[in-house]
Amino acid sequence: MIQSSRLPSLLFSALLALPFAGPLLPGSLRAAEEKKIEFPAASQHSVLKQRVGLTDVEVDYSRPNKNDREIFGGLVPYGKLWRTGANAVTKIKFSGTVTLGGKEIPAGEYALFTIPTADEWTIIVSKDAKVQSAADYKQENDAARLTAKPEPNPNTIETFTIGLSDVKGASATLNFLWDKTRVPVKLTTDDVEQVSKQLDAVVSAGTPLDPRTAYQAAAFYYDNNKDMNQAAKWIDQALEKNPDAYFMHYKKAQIQAKLGNKTEATASAQKAIDILKKDKAPDQSAIRNAQQIIDSSK
């Protein structure tokens, strides 16, 4: 039997014999400190990507919220340079030359600043894409400086938004929206002009096109209100190799309708519908579109 007087010394000796693992509580705290904790940003990061014609447009920015604050003339002072977002300077990138608000801007990446006022915004596209803040902005680096008129927005926009709308052919509208304000800026590319030049050369040379390209050329001429007679020749060329392509018959109907050939347009639209209805699950939307041509040609 172990005497009670020896218990404390024996317990102490046993503890010394255990492997050293470090203090339990401080070690757990160290592990928690080493693990990175990520929190959601108050102003979320966003990347807008949109093709306009054949040109890719990308806007990289952060989106602050209104949070019951007065925005323009308040949180964003009038007459002061603004980084056009939160957290960092907004960046905009073009894969080809564009015209923004009437000013031509070469392909490249830029910093995007604005100077809002109640009646007019100055929009600045800076060649210094690496600028970190509005305080670092230098006017000598401007690639373009243009103005745009703010418009009242009927609905309150809680989160600051940069968007591209009205994307048609080689043009679009770049919008700045926040609170009850919308600032639209026209953006265009020369892609339609460049494609037109290539197709004009094809016509002049009498170069035949493969069926896929012929269909695309016909659709391009139709969409951009060019020579409809030439568009009709191309769509016929495409249909020679694709007689069961309903969408080609539909495009032919559109071209014929624009030429004023109502009887022919009706026949082509009906052909598209007949092909569609052979499918086990016909595209009802496409059928309705073709039927609209028939109805409008009566």
Protein Blocks (a to p, Z undefined) as FASTA:
>chain_A
ZZfklmmmmmmmmmmmpccebjfklmmmmmmmmpccddddfbdcddddddehjaccdddd
ddddfklpafehplmcghiacehiahiacddddfbdcdeehiacdeddddddddddfkbc
cddddfblmbfbfklpcfklpfbdcdddddddfbdcfbacdddehiehjaccddddehjb
ccddddddfklmmmmmmmmmmmmnopacdfklmmmmmmmmmmnopafklmmmmmmmmmmm
mmmlmklmmmmmmmmmmnopaklmmmmmmmmmmmmmmpmbdcfklmmmmmmmmmmmZZ
